[in-house]
């Protein structure tokens, strides 16, 4: 039964976001929409089914805080690449600490 739920939830969300990505412009967003949101929603669906609403709610909040931290990380990497003309490896490596501090700090602050 577990595999059936995984198959149905994963297939549904991947297909739905792939269609959304196909409709939106530019087409480079298609892969982004097919991967991250669909995997997150399928994971939340499975978590809800196996562990209950309270645990799934906590996981959802963790995903939101991680996404916000990743957004800040992405913004800093773009600034480092454009303004300081750093290499991609240097910019991403140096901003990685920010991502971890924001993600773990916000989880500690908001989720306890």
MOPAC internal coordinates of N, CA, C and O (Angstrom, degrees):
PM7 1SCF
backbone

  N    0.0000 0     0.00 0     0.00 0    0    0    0
  C    1.4589 1     0.00 0     0.00 0    1    0    0
  C    1.5301 1   110.92 1     0.00 0    2    1    0
  O    1.2310 1   121.20 1   143.52 1    3    2    1
  N    1.3353 1   115.30 1   -36.48 1    3    2    1
  C    1.4566 1   120.15 1   179.51 1    5    3    2
  C    1.5285 1   111.01 1   -60.63 1    6    5    3
  O    1.2310 1   120.29 1   136.77 1    7    6    5
  N    1.3101 1   117.05 1   -43.23 1    7    6    5
  C    1.4683 1   120.58 1   179.87 1    9    7    6
  C    1.5222 1   111.63 1   -66.85 1   10    9    7
  O    1.2310 1   119.98 1   144.93 1   11   10    9
  N    1.3089 1   117.64 1   -35.07 1   11   10    9
  C    1.4612 1   121.21 1   178.56 1   13   11   10
  C    1.5225 1   110.60 1   -65.10 1   14   13   11
  O    1.2310 1   120.17 1   135.88 1   15   14   13
  N    1.3288 1   117.27 1   -44.12 1   15   14   13
  C    1.4634 1   120.96 1   178.19 1   17   15   14
  C    1.5204 1   110.11 1   -64.05 1   18   17   15
  O    1.2310 1   120.14 1   137.27 1   19   18   17
  N    1.3230 1   117.33 1   -42.73 1   19   18   17
  C    1.4714 1   120.51 1   177.56 1   21   19   18
  C    1.5258 1   111.15 1   -60.59 1   22   21   19
  O    1.2310 1   120.68 1   135.78 1   23   22   21
  N    1.3037 1   116.30 1   -44.22 1   23   22   21
  C    1.4617 1   121.10 1  -178.91 1   25   23   22
  C    1.5225 1   110.88 1   -63.76 1   26   25   23
  O    1.2310 1   120.32 1   132.21 1   27   26   25
  N    1.3187 1   117.00 1   -47.79 1   27   26   25
  C    1.4648 1   120.63 1  -177.19 1   29   27   26
  C    1.5286 1   111.99 1   -68.58 1   30   29   27
  O    1.2310 1   119.97 1   133.33 1   31   30   29
  N    1.3255 1   117.67 1   -46.67 1   31   30   29
  C    1.4660 1   120.27 1  -179.24 1   33   31   30
  C    1.5255 1   110.60 1   -65.68 1   34   33   31
  O    1.2310 1   120.41 1   131.69 1   35   34   33
  N    1.3162 1   116.82 1   -48.31 1   35   34   33
  C    1.4619 1   119.87 1  -179.95 1   37   35   34
  C    1.5140 1   112.41 1   -62.06 1   38   37   35
  O    1.2310 1   120.59 1   134.23 1   39   38   37
  N    1.3237 1   116.47 1   -45.77 1   39   38   37
  C    1.4700 1   120.38 1  -179.89 1   41   39   38
  C    1.5106 1   112.66 1   -63.35 1   42   41   39
  O    1.2310 1   120.76 1   138.79 1   43   42   41
  N    1.3268 1   116.16 1   -41.21 1   43   42   41
  C    1.4647 1   119.52 1  -179.77 1   45   43   42
  C    1.5243 1   111.32 1   -63.50 1   46   45   43
  O    1.2310 1   120.33 1   129.00 1   47   46   45
  N    1.3260 1   116.98 1   -51.00 1   47   46   45
  C    1.4593 1   119.39 1  -175.67 1   49   47   46
  C    1.5272 1   112.25 1   -69.75 1   50   49   47
  O    1.2310 1   119.87 1   141.73 1   51   50   49
  N    1.3115 1   117.86 1   -38.27 1   51   50   49
  C    1.4668 1   119.63 1   177.27 1   53   51   50
  C    1.5194 1   109.95 1   -63.01 1   54   53   51
  O    1.2310 1   120.04 1   135.98 1   55   54   53
  N    1.3192 1   117.54 1   -44.02 1   55   54   53
  C    1.4671 1   120.65 1   179.77 1   57   55   54
  C    1.5279 1   111.66 1   -65.40 1   58   57   55
  O    1.2310 1   120.30 1   137.43 1   59   58   57
  N    1.3262 1   117.02 1   -42.57 1   59   58   57
  C    1.4656 1   120.28 1  -179.22 1   61   59   58
  C    1.5276 1   111.62 1   -63.38 1   62   61   59
  O    1.2310 1   120.39 1   134.93 1   63   62   61
  N    1.3158 1   116.86 1   -45.07 1   63   62   61
  C    1.4675 1   118.95 1  -179.56 1   65   63   62
  C    1.5214 1   112.04 1   -74.35 1   66   65   63
  O    1.2310 1   119.56 1   152.44 1   67   66   65
  N    1.3202 1   118.44 1   -27.56 1   67   66   65
  C    1.4664 1   120.38 1   174.73 1   69   67   66
  C    1.5220 1   109.82 1   -66.47 1   70   69   67
  O    1.2310 1   120.17 1   140.08 1   71   70   69
  N    1.3242 1   117.29 1   -39.92 1   71   70   69
  C    1.4672 1   120.02 1   176.40 1   73   71   70
  C    1.5269 1   110.75 1   -65.35 1   74   73   71
  O    1.2310 1   120.12 1   138.45 1   75   74   73
  N    1.3218 1   117.38 1   -41.55 1   75   74   73
  C    1.4603 1   121.30 1   177.52 1   77   75   74
  C    1.5257 1   110.68 1   -61.74 1   78   77   75
  O    1.2310 1   120.51 1   135.42 1   79   78   77
  N    1.3145 1   116.64 1   -44.58 1   79   78   77
  C    1.4592 1   120.71 1   178.39 1   81   79   78
  C    1.5150 1   112.76 1   -64.83 1   82   81   79
  O    1.2310 1   120.18 1   149.67 1   83   82   81
  N    1.3263 1   117.26 1   -30.33 1   83   82   81
  C    1.4578 1   121.41 1   178.70 1   85   83   82
  C    1.5182 1   111.40 1   -71.72 1   86   85   83
  O    1.2310 1   120.44 1   149.79 1   87   86   85
  N    1.3227 1   116.76 1   -30.21 1   87   86   85
  C    1.4617 1   121.30 1  -178.39 1   89   87   86
  C    1.5244 1   111.44 1   -79.43 1   90   89   87
  O    1.2310 1   120.26 1   144.51 1   91   90   89
  N    1.3289 1   117.10 1   -35.49 1   91   90   89
  C    1.4620 1   121.31 1  -174.63 1   93   91   90
  C    1.5210 1   111.93 1   -77.39 1   94   93   91
  O    1.2310 1   121.57 1   -23.69 1   95   94   93
  N    1.3157 1   114.59 1   156.31 1   95   94   93
  C    1.4520 1   121.76 1   176.42 1   97   95   94
  C    1.5131 1   108.58 1  -115.44 1   98   97   95
  O    1.2310 1   115.99 1   -33.82 1   99   98   97
  N    1.2674 1   125.23 1   146.18 1   99   98   97
  C    1.4590 1   127.20 1    -6.81 1  101   99   98
  C    1.5226 1   110.92 1   -74.09 1  102  101   99
  O    1.2310 1   121.61 1   -16.82 1  103  102  101
  N    1.3053 1   114.52 1   163.18 1  103  102  101
  C    1.4607 1   121.22 1  -176.83 1  105  103  102
  C    1.5260 1   112.86 1   -65.94 1  106  105  103
  O    1.2310 1   119.83 1   165.27 1  107  106  105
  N    1.3076 1   117.93 1   -14.73 1  107  106  105
  C    1.4597 1   119.82 1   179.47 1  109  107  106
  C    1.5280 1   111.53 1   -67.04 1  110  109  107
  O    1.2310 1   119.89 1   162.85 1  111  110  109
  N    1.3235 1   117.82 1   -17.15 1  111  110  109
  C    1.4569 1   121.16 1   176.62 1  113  111  110
  C    1.5223 1   112.43 1   -77.03 1  114  113  111
  O    1.2310 1   119.75 1   165.46 1  115  114  113
  N    1.3173 1   118.09 1   -14.54 1  115  114  113
  C    1.4672 1   121.21 1  -175.91 1  117  115  114
  C    1.5304 1   111.57 1   -58.59 1  118  117  115
  O    1.2310 1   119.85 1   134.15 1  119  118  117
  N    1.3103 1   117.89 1   -45.85 1  119  118  117
  C    1.4591 1   120.59 1   179.51 1  121  119  118
  C    1.5110 1   112.63 1   -66.74 1  122  121  119
  O    1.2310 1   120.89 1   142.50 1  123  122  121
  N    1.3250 1   115.91 1   -37.50 1  123  122  121
  C    1.4564 1   120.61 1   178.58 1  125  123  122
  C    1.5226 1   110.87 1   -63.46 1  126  125  123
  O    1.2310 1   120.58 1   134.58 1  127  126  125
  N    1.3220 1   116.50 1   -45.42 1  127  126  125
  C    1.4596 1   120.04 1  -179.00 1  129  127  126
  C    1.5194 1   112.00 1   -72.56 1  130  129  127
  O    1.2310 1   119.74 1   154.07 1  131  130  129
  N    1.3062 1   118.10 1   -25.93 1  131  130  129
  C    1.4671 1   119.62 1  -179.71 1  133  131  130
  C    1.5160 1   111.80 1   -78.79 1  134  133  131
  O    1.2310 1   119.87 1   156.85 1  135  134  133
  N    1.3161 1   117.85 1   -23.15 1  135  134  133
  C    1.4675 1   119.67 1  -172.49 1  137  135  134
  C    1.5247 1   113.14 1   -98.45 1  138  137  135
  O    1.2310 1   120.30 1   103.94 1  139  138  137
  N    1.3052 1   117.03 1   -76.06 1  139  138  137
  C    1.4666 1   120.79 1  -167.89 1  141  139  138
  C    1.5303 1   114.95 1   -60.59 1  142  141  139
  O    1.2310 1   118.74 1   126.21 1  143  142  141
  N    1.3206 1   120.00 1   -53.79 1  143  142  141
  C    1.4693 1   117.81 1  -177.38 1  145  143  142
  C    1.5212 1   113.20 1   -64.33 1  146  145  143
  O    1.2310 1   120.48 1   142.67 1  147  146  145
  N    1.3106 1   116.69 1   -37.33 1  147  146  145
  C    1.4648 1   118.92 1  -177.96 1  149  147  146
  C    1.5216 1   111.63 1   -68.58 1  150  149  147
  O    1.2310 1   120.19 1   141.17 1  151  150  149
  N    1.3102 1   117.24 1   -38.83 1  151  150  149
  C    1.4628 1   120.34 1   178.21 1  153  151  150
  C    1.5271 1   109.99 1   -67.58 1  154  153  151
  O    1.2310 1   120.25 1   138.74 1  155  154  153
  N    1.3268 1   117.12 1   -41.26 1  155  154  153
  C    1.4660 1   120.57 1   179.30 1  157  155  154
  C    1.5290 1   110.81 1   -63.07 1  158  157  155
  O    1.2310 1   120.00 1   134.44 1  159  158  157
  N    1.3215 1   117.60 1   -45.56 1  159  158  157
  C    1.4607 1   119.74 1  -179.36 1  161  159  158
  C    1.5188 1   112.32 1   -68.52 1  162  161  159
  O    1.2310 1   120.27 1   141.57 1  163  162  161
  N    1.3132 1   117.10 1   -38.43 1  163  162  161
  C    1.4654 1   119.50 1   176.78 1  165  163  162
  C    1.5285 1   110.37 1   -64.37 1  166  165  163
  O    1.2310 1   120.25 1   140.15 1  167  166  165
  N    1.3284 1   117.12 1   -39.85 1  167  166  165
  C    1.4609 1   121.08 1   177.64 1  169  167  166
  C    1.5169 1   111.12 1   -63.84 1  170  169  167
  O    1.2310 1   120.48 1   137.11 1  171  170  169
  N    1.3324 1   116.69 1   -42.89 1  171  170  169
  C    1.4598 1   119.71 1   177.80 1  173  171  170
  C    1.5267 1   111.67 1   -64.67 1  174  173  171
  O    1.2310 1   120.64 1   142.32 1  175  174  173
  N    1.3087 1   116.39 1   -37.68 1  175  174  173
  C    1.4668 1   121.27 1   177.71 1  177  175  174
  C    1.5322 1   110.26 1   -61.71 1  178  177  175
  O    1.2310 1   120.64 1   132.56 1  179  178  177
  N    1.2998 1   116.38 1   -47.44 1  179  178  177
  C    1.4626 1   120.51 1   178.96 1  181  179  178
  C    1.5244 1   111.80 1   -65.66 1  182  181  179
  O    1.2310 1   120.33 1   140.90 1  183  182  181
  N    1.3284 1   116.97 1   -39.10 1  183  182  181
  C    1.4516 1   120.87 1   178.56 1  185  183  182
  C    1.5210 1   110.68 1   -64.45 1  186  185  183
  O    1.2310 1   120.74 1   138.26 1  187  186  185
  N    1.3132 1   116.19 1   -41.74 1  187  186  185
  C    1.4615 1   120.52 1   177.08 1  189  187  186
  C    1.5245 1   110.79 1   -61.14 1  190  189  187
  O    1.2310 1   120.71 1   136.62 1  191  190  189
  N    1.3117 1   116.25 1   -43.38 1  191  190  189
  C    1.4615 1   121.43 1  -178.22 1  193  191  190
  C    1.5284 1   111.73 1   -66.85 1  194  193  191
  O    1.2310 1   120.42 1   138.85 1  195  194  193
  N    1.3455 1   116.80 1   -41.15 1  195  194  193
  C    1.4643 1   119.87 1  -174.66 1  197  195  194
  C    1.5240 1   113.91 1   -88.17 1  198  197  195
  O    1.2310 1   120.18 1   141.24 1  199  198  197
  N    1.3495 1   117.27 1   -38.76 1  199  198  197
  C    1.4637 1   120.10 1  -169.87 1  201  199  198
  C    1.5223 1   114.83 1  -115.10 1  202  201  199
  O    1.2310 1   119.56 1   173.21 1  203  202  201
  N    1.3195 1   118.45 1    -6.79 1  203  202  201
  C    1.4601 1   120.50 1   176.96 1  205  203  202
  C    1.5166 1   114.06 1    97.58 1  206  205  203
  O    1.2310 1   121.83 1    -9.92 1  207  206  205
  N    1.3317 1   114.10 1   170.08 1  207  206  205
  C    1.4631 1   121.68 1  -173.14 1  209  207  206
  C    1.5265 1   112.87 1   -68.17 1  210  209  207
  O    1.2310 1   119.84 1   140.49 1  211  210  209
  N    1.3248 1   117.90 1   -39.51 1  211  210  209
  C    1.4667 1   119.86 1  -177.38 1  213  211  210
  C    1.5254 1   111.35 1   -63.39 1  214  213  211
  O    1.2310 1   120.36 1   136.03 1  215  214  213
  N    1.3152 1   116.93 1   -43.97 1  215  214  213
  C    1.4595 1   120.96 1   179.76 1  217  215  214
  C    1.5299 1   110.72 1   -68.09 1  218  217  215
  O    1.2310 1   120.40 1   137.98 1  219  218  217
  N    1.3403 1   116.84 1   -42.02 1  219  218  217
  C    1.4704 1   120.86 1   179.12 1  221  219  218
  C    1.5214 1   110.76 1   -64.30 1  222  221  219
  O    1.2310 1   120.14 1   143.81 1  223  222  221
  N    1.3174 1   117.34 1   -36.19 1  223  222  221
  C    1.4658 1   121.22 1   177.57 1  225  223  222
  C    1.5217 1   110.98 1   -63.59 1  226  225  223
  O    1.2310 1   120.76 1   136.60 1  227  226  225
  N    1.3105 1   116.16 1   -43.40 1  227  226  225
  C    1.4612 1   120.96 1   177.67 1  229  227  226
  C    1.5314 1   110.91 1   -63.33 1  230  229  227
  O    1.2310 1   120.47 1   138.29 1  231  230  229
  N    1.3208 1   116.71 1   -41.71 1  231  230  229
  C    1.4684 1   120.75 1   177.83 1  233  231  230
  C    1.5274 1   111.15 1   -64.39 1  234  233  231
  O    1.2310 1   120.19 1   140.28 1  235  234  233
  N    1.3164 1   117.25 1   -39.72 1  235  234  233
  C    1.4657 1   121.00 1   178.18 1  237  235  234
  C    1.5161 1   112.14 1   -62.88 1  238  237  235
  O    1.2310 1   120.74 1   136.86 1  239  238  237
  N    1.3296 1   116.20 1   -43.14 1  239  238  237
  C    1.4675 1   119.57 1   176.96 1  241  239  238
  C    1.5282 1   111.04 1   -63.61 1  242  241  239
  O    1.2310 1   120.41 1   141.78 1  243  242  241
  N    1.3188 1   116.82 1   -38.22 1  243  242  241
  C    1.4651 1   120.47 1   177.35 1  245  243  242
  C    1.5230 1   110.92 1   -62.98 1  246  245  243
  O    1.2310 1   120.60 1   139.91 1  247  246  245
  N    1.3253 1   116.45 1   -40.09 1  247  246  245
  C    1.4650 1   120.47 1   178.41 1  249  247  246
  C    1.5234 1   111.43 1   -64.58 1  250  249  247
  O    1.2310 1   120.37 1   140.56 1  251  250  249
  N    1.3196 1   116.89 1   -39.44 1  251  250  249
  C    1.4664 1   120.79 1   178.93 1  253  251  250
  C    1.5236 1   110.32 1   -64.48 1  254  253  251
  O    1.2310 1   120.40 1   133.60 1  255  254  253
  N    1.3309 1   116.84 1   -46.40 1  255  254  253
  C    1.4691 1   119.78 1   179.68 1  257  255  254
  C    1.5300 1   111.37 1   -64.04 1  258  257  255
  O    1.2310 1   120.22 1   141.00 1  259  258  257
  N    1.3240 1   117.18 1   -39.00 1  259  258  257
  C    1.4605 1   120.38 1   176.67 1  261  259  258
  C    1.5189 1   112.12 1   -64.39 1  262  261  259
  O    1.2310 1   120.63 1   141.84 1  263  262  261
  N    1.3333 1   116.40 1   -38.16 1  263  262  261
  C    1.4697 1   120.44 1   178.70 1  265  263  262
  C    1.5259 1   111.26 1   -67.57 1  266  265  263
  O    1.2310 1   120.17 1   140.45 1  267  266  265
  N    1.3304 1   117.29 1   -39.55 1  267  266  265
  C    1.4652 1   119.88 1   176.95 1  269  267  266
  C    1.5236 1   111.17 1   -64.68 1  270  269  267
  O    1.2310 1   120.53 1   139.21 1  271  270  269
  N    1.3236 1   116.59 1   -40.79 1  271  270  269
  C    1.4688 1   120.25 1   176.95 1  273  271  270
  C    1.5236 1   110.59 1   -64.14 1  274  273  271
  O    1.2310 1   120.53 1   141.08 1  275  274  273
  N    1.3212 1   116.58 1   -38.92 1  275  274  273
  C    1.4640 1   119.92 1   178.13 1  277  275  274
  C    1.5321 1   111.07 1   -66.72 1  278  277  275
  O    1.2310 1   120.20 1   144.23 1  279  278  277
  N    1.3309 1   117.23 1   -35.77 1  279  278  277
  C    1.4649 1   120.50 1   175.95 1  281  279  278
  C    1.5216 1   111.50 1   -61.89 1  282  281  279
  O    1.2310 1   120.47 1   136.63 1  283  282  281
  N    1.3376 1   116.71 1   -43.37 1  283  282  281
  C    1.4653 1   120.47 1   177.30 1  285  283  282
  C    1.5244 1   110.49 1   -64.07 1  286  285  283
  O    1.2310 1   120.67 1   138.07 1  287  286  285
  N    1.3168 1   116.33 1   -41.93 1  287  286  285
  C    1.4723 1   121.39 1   177.38 1  289  287  286
  C    1.5298 1   110.32 1   -58.90 1  290  289  287
  O    1.2310 1   120.40 1   133.92 1  291  290  289
  N    1.3174 1   116.84 1   -46.08 1  291  290  289
  C    1.4682 1   121.33 1  -179.13 1  293  291  290
  C    1.5184 1   111.42 1   -62.58 1  294  293  291
  O    1.2310 1   120.88 1   138.82 1  295  294  293
  N    1.3227 1   115.92 1   -41.18 1  295  294  293
  C    1.4593 1   120.02 1   178.65 1  297  295  294
  C    1.5312 1   111.00 1   -62.72 1  298  297  295
  O    1.2310 1   120.37 1   135.95 1  299  298  297
  N    1.3171 1   116.89 1   -44.05 1  299  298  297
  C    1.4676 1   120.94 1   179.58 1  301  299  298
  C    1.5271 1   110.65 1   -65.15 1  302  301  299
  O    1.2310 1   120.02 1   138.31 1  303  302  301
  N    1.3308 1   117.56 1   -41.69 1  303  302  301
  C    1.4648 1   120.31 1   178.48 1  305  303  302
  C    1.5284 1   110.31 1   -61.66 1  306  305  303
  O    1.2310 1   119.99 1   136.72 1  307  306  305
  N    1.3194 1   117.62 1   -43.28 1  307  306  305
  C    1.4693 1   120.28 1   178.20 1  309  307  306
  C    1.5187 1   111.53 1   -61.06 1  310  309  307
  O    1.2310 1   120.68 1   137.43 1  311  310  309
  N    1.3167 1   116.30 1   -42.57 1  311  310  309
  C    1.4735 1   120.09 1   178.16 1  313  311  310
  C    1.5327 1   111.25 1   -63.22 1  314  313  311
  O    1.2310 1   120.60 1   136.33 1  315  314  313
  N    1.3190 1   116.47 1   -43.67 1  315  314  313
  C    1.4685 1   119.70 1   179.87 1  317  315  314
  C    1.5243 1   111.31 1   -64.18 1  318  317  315
  O    1.2310 1   120.26 1   142.14 1  319  318  317
  N    1.3070 1   117.10 1   -37.86 1  319  318  317
  C    1.4583 1   120.56 1  -179.79 1  321  319  318
  C    1.5281 1   111.91 1   -70.65 1  322  321  319
  O    1.2310 1   120.56 1   137.07 1  323  322  321
  N    1.3337 1   116.54 1   -42.93 1  323  322  321
  C    1.4633 1   120.08 1  -174.72 1  325  323  322
  C    1.5274 1   113.08 1   -81.63 1  326  325  323
  O    1.2310 1   120.36 1   136.76 1  327  326  325
  N    1.3153 1   116.91 1   -43.24 1  327  326  325
  C    1.4678 1   119.39 1  -174.01 1  329  327  326
  C    1.5144 1   113.40 1   -86.21 1  330  329  327
  O    1.2310 1   120.55 1   137.48 1  331  330  329
  N    1.3178 1   116.56 1   -42.52 1  331  330  329
  C    1.4640 1   119.46 1  -177.12 1  333  331  330
  C    1.5243 1   112.84 1   -97.47 1  334  333  331
  O    1.2310 1   120.53 1   173.20 1  335  334  333
  N    1.3169 1   116.59 1    -6.80 1  335  334  333
  C    1.4748 1   122.80 1   178.89 1  337  335  334
  C    1.5262 1   112.37 1    54.95 1  338  337  335
  O    1.2310 1   121.26 1  -139.18 1  339  338  337
  N    1.3242 1   115.19 1    40.82 1  339  338  337
  C    1.4610 1   119.73 1   176.68 1  341  339  338
  C    1.5213 1   109.78 1   -77.25 1  342  341  339
  O    1.2310 1   120.58 1   -19.14 1  343  342  341
  N    1.3154 1   116.50 1   160.86 1  343  342  341
  C    1.4628 1   119.73 1   174.33 1  345  343  342
  C    1.5270 1   108.73 1   -71.17 1  346  345  343
  O    1.2310 1   120.81 1   -19.63 1  347  346  345
  N    1.3142 1   116.05 1   160.37 1  347  346  345
  C    1.4665 1   120.42 1  -178.99 1  349  347  346
  C    1.5266 1   110.99 1   -61.49 1  350  349  347
  O    1.2310 1   120.44 1   139.63 1  351  350  349
  N    1.3112 1   116.76 1   -40.37 1  351  350  349
  C    1.4663 1   120.54 1  -179.85 1  353  351  350
  C    1.5319 1   111.04 1   -63.83 1  354  353  351
  O    1.2310 1   120.15 1   135.76 1  355  354  353
  N    1.3109 1   117.32 1   -44.24 1  355  354  353
  C    1.4578 1   121.11 1  -179.44 1  357  355  354
  C    1.5248 1   111.35 1   -66.75 1  358  357  355
  O    1.2310 1   120.30 1   136.40 1  359  358  357
  N    1.3332 1   117.04 1   -43.60 1  359  358  357
  C    1.4664 1   120.82 1  -178.77 1  361  359  358
  C    1.5230 1   111.64 1   -65.04 1  362  361  359
  O    1.2310 1   120.65 1   133.49 1  363  362  361
  N    1.3228 1   116.36 1   -46.51 1  363  362  361
  C    1.4684 1   118.80 1  -178.30 1  365  363  362
  C    1.5193 1   111.73 1   -69.69 1  366  365  363
  O    1.2310 1   120.42 1   141.13 1  367  366  365
  N    1.3060 1   116.80 1   -38.87 1  367  366  365
  C    1.4682 1   120.06 1   179.54 1  369  367  366
  C    1.5183 1   111.82 1   -65.36 1  370  369  367
  O    1.2310 1   120.49 1   137.65 1  371  370  369
  N    1.3170 1   116.67 1   -42.35 1  371  370  369
  C    1.4588 1   119.13 1  -178.05 1  373  371  370
  C    1.5272 1   111.82 1   -72.76 1  374  373  371
  O    1.2310 1   119.38 1   150.50 1  375  374  373
  N    1.3177 1   118.79 1   -29.50 1  375  374  373
  C    1.4652 1   120.94 1   179.35 1  377  375  374
  C    1.5266 1   112.63 1   -84.30 1  378  377  375
  O    1.2310 1   120.09 1   168.38 1  379  378  377
  N    1.3174 1   117.43 1   -11.62 1  379  378  377
  C    1.4625 1   121.27 1  -179.14 1  381  379  378
  C    1.5254 1   111.43 1   -60.10 1  382  381  379
  O    1.2310 1   120.24 1   142.00 1  383  382  381
  N    1.3124 1   117.14 1   -38.00 1  383  382  381
  C    1.4708 1   120.48 1   179.17 1  385  383  382
  C    1.5280 1   110.51 1   -61.89 1  386  385  383
  O    1.2310 1   120.58 1   140.17 1  387  386  385
  N    1.3318 1   116.51 1   -39.83 1  387  386  385
  C    1.4640 1   120.24 1   177.66 1  389  387  386
  C    1.5207 1   111.06 1   -60.01 1  390  389  387
  O    1.2310 1   120.57 1   136.02 1  391  390  389
  N    1.3250 1   116.52 1   -43.98 1  391  390  389
  C    1.4600 1   121.09 1  -179.86 1  393  391  390
  C    1.5269 1   110.61 1   -59.04 1  394  393  391
  O    1.2310 1   120.39 1   131.99 1  395  394  393
  N    1.3265 1   116.87 1   -48.01 1  395  394  393
  C    1.4570 1   120.25 1  -179.13 1  397  395  394
  C    1.5238 1   112.02 1   -64.59 1  398  397  395
  O    1.2310 1   120.38 1   136.97 1  399  398  397
  N    1.3258 1   116.88 1   -43.03 1  399  398  397
  C    1.4678 1   120.21 1  -179.70 1  401  399  398
  C    1.5259 1   109.90 1   -63.39 1  402  401  399
  O    1.2310 1   119.97 1   134.42 1  403  402  401
  N    1.3233 1   117.66 1   -45.58 1  403  402  401
  C    1.4622 1   120.35 1   179.92 1  405  403  402
  C    1.5252 1   111.94 1   -65.74 1  406  405  403
  O    1.2310 1   120.18 1   135.15 1  407  406  405
  N    1.3219 1   117.25 1   -44.85 1  407  406  405
  C    1.4612 1   120.27 1  -177.81 1  409  407  406
  C    1.5174 1   111.40 1   -65.60 1  410  409  407
  O    1.2310 1   120.42 1   128.57 1  411  410  409
  N    1.3140 1   116.80 1   -51.43 1  411  410  409
  C    1.4662 1   120.12 1  -177.83 1  413  411  410
  C    1.5289 1   111.73 1   -71.28 1  414  413  411
  O    1.2310 1   120.44 1   142.28 1  415  414  413
  N    1.3154 1   116.77 1   -37.72 1  415  414  413
  C    1.4712 1   120.03 1   178.12 1  417  415  414
  C    1.5175 1   112.55 1   -65.47 1  418  417  415
  O    1.2310 1   120.31 1   136.91 1  419  418  417
  N    1.3215 1   117.02 1   -43.09 1  419  418  417
  C    1.4639 1   119.19 1   179.76 1  421  419  418
  C    1.5173 1   110.89 1   -69.12 1  422  421  419
  O    1.2310 1   119.87 1   144.65 1  423  422  421
  N    1.3228 1   117.86 1   -35.35 1  423  422  421
  C    1.4669 1   119.67 1   176.85 1  425  423  422
  C    1.5237 1   110.03 1   -65.46 1  426  425  423
  O    1.2310 1   120.30 1   138.58 1  427  426  425
  N    1.3148 1   117.03 1   -41.42 1  427  426  425
  C    1.4658 1   120.52 1   178.58 1  429  427  426
  C    1.5144 1   111.06 1   -65.23 1  430  429  427
  O    1.2310 1   120.92 1   139.29 1  431  430  429
  N    1.3296 1   115.84 1   -40.71 1  431  430  429
  C    1.4674 1   121.29 1  -177.37 1  433  431  430
  C    1.5231 1   111.50 1   -70.43 1  434  433  431
  O    1.2310 1   120.36 1   133.65 1  435  434  433
  N    1.3416 1   116.92 1   -46.35 1  435  434  433
  C    1.4643 1   119.97 1  -172.90 1  437  435  434
  C    1.5274 1   114.21 1   -93.67 1  438  437  435
  O    1.2310 1   120.13 1   151.78 1  439  438  437
  N    1.3176 1   117.35 1   -28.22 1  439  438  437
  C    1.4576 1   119.13 1  -175.58 1  441  439  438
  C    1.5245 1   113.23 1  -108.48 1  442  441  439
  O    1.2310 1   120.61 1   168.46 1  443  442  441
  N    1.3156 1   116.44 1   -11.54 1  443  442  441
  C    1.4597 1   119.90 1   176.22 1  445  443  442
  C    1.4490 1   115.50 1    81.06 1  446  445  443
  O    1.2310 1   120.10 1   180.00 1  447  446  445

